[in-house]
Amino acid sequence: MTSPNHLITQSLRSYRIGIIGCGTMGQALIKGLLDHGVPASRLCVADASAAARRIVARRFGIKAVARNRDAVRGAGLILLAVKPQQMAGVVDELAAALTRSVLVISIAAGMTLRWLEKHLPGLPVVRVMPNLPATVGCGFAAIAAGRRATTRHRAVAMALFDAMGIAVELPERHFDAVTAVSGSGPAYVFYLVQIWERAARALGLPASAAALAIRQTLEGSVRLLQADGAAAAELIRQVASKRGTTEAALSVLARRRVGTHFTEALQAAARRSRELSADRYQVPKAGTGTRYRLKGRR
């Protein structure tokens, strides 16, 4: 079987790649490409911030420009890593400058394939929902391809995001759920750590010891989950002996309906993702401001 590393090296070396936006995720994309053999000379990034351009040029040794059109000139692959409220202006600027052979991959939350294809007529587009752990090579990304994307286009997108963790191709109808589960997911973990540390200090543990114990416990627990594919319920049984300390703690969580409340939290995130979808918004044209307005509401 061809490895993701081999696929990304072979497929992406044939492209000149333009990256629009060099924030946190833009830099994760650059690092993933470079780490898997794509030459720096094949990459060009555009960002309006001079400070951001200096950081990227110094950190990665790639060309960084102010104008989006300069970054995409001659490119066969465009990566859109800008905020959703900036997308309308960016794609309207680029649409006339791109040929139909150019693959466009967007990681902007809420910008649907329908919206992308409307604003980039005739171009193959792929929509991706990554998450923050991609910045350390341990992300999860859901990928959905537009109508004009070929098998090769999908393979390129999969290889790129496999380089930053794990990528899964899913129908776009699942993206609101993916946003709630993995897109917002790191914040749930950080929130748990925050309250876990607070509770540990309340028991009298020094802050440094509490932080170390919790982080190591988290890392070790994830390794156990991954080691042999055991179900979480089975691992709970291994920790929680009858009438022991763990059972006492889990009983409190069950009584307080933590599981129900967590489900409600994810449902709220998915609902908000649907509300923020570009298909339900009147997205302003370039130069008309950056505020989104939900159709039919004030």
Secondary structure as UniProt FT lines:
FT   HELIX           4..12
FT   TURN            13..14
FT   STRAND          17..20
FT   HELIX           24..35
FT   TURN            36..37
FT   HELIX           40..42
FT   STRAND          43..46
FT   HELIX           50..60
FT   STRAND          63..65
FT   HELIX           68..72
FT   TURN            73..74
FT   STRAND          77..80
FT   HELIX           84..95
FT   TURN            96..97
FT   TURN            100..101
FT   STRAND          103..106
FT   TURN            109..110
FT   HELIX           113..119
FT   TURN            121..122
FT   STRAND          125..129
FT   HELIX           132..136
FT   STRAND          139..145
FT   TURN            147..148
FT   HELIX           151..162
FT   TURN            163..164
FT   STRAND          165..169
FT   HELIX           172..174
FT   HELIX           175..178
FT   HELIX           179..183
FT   HELIX           185..202
FT   TURN            203..204
FT   HELIX           207..228
FT   HELIX           232..239
FT   TURN            242..243
FT   HELIX           245..255
FT   TURN            256..257
FT   HELIX           258..275
FT   HELIX           278..280
FT   STRAND          281..282
FT   TURN            286..287
FT   STRAND          293..294
FT   TURN            295..296
//
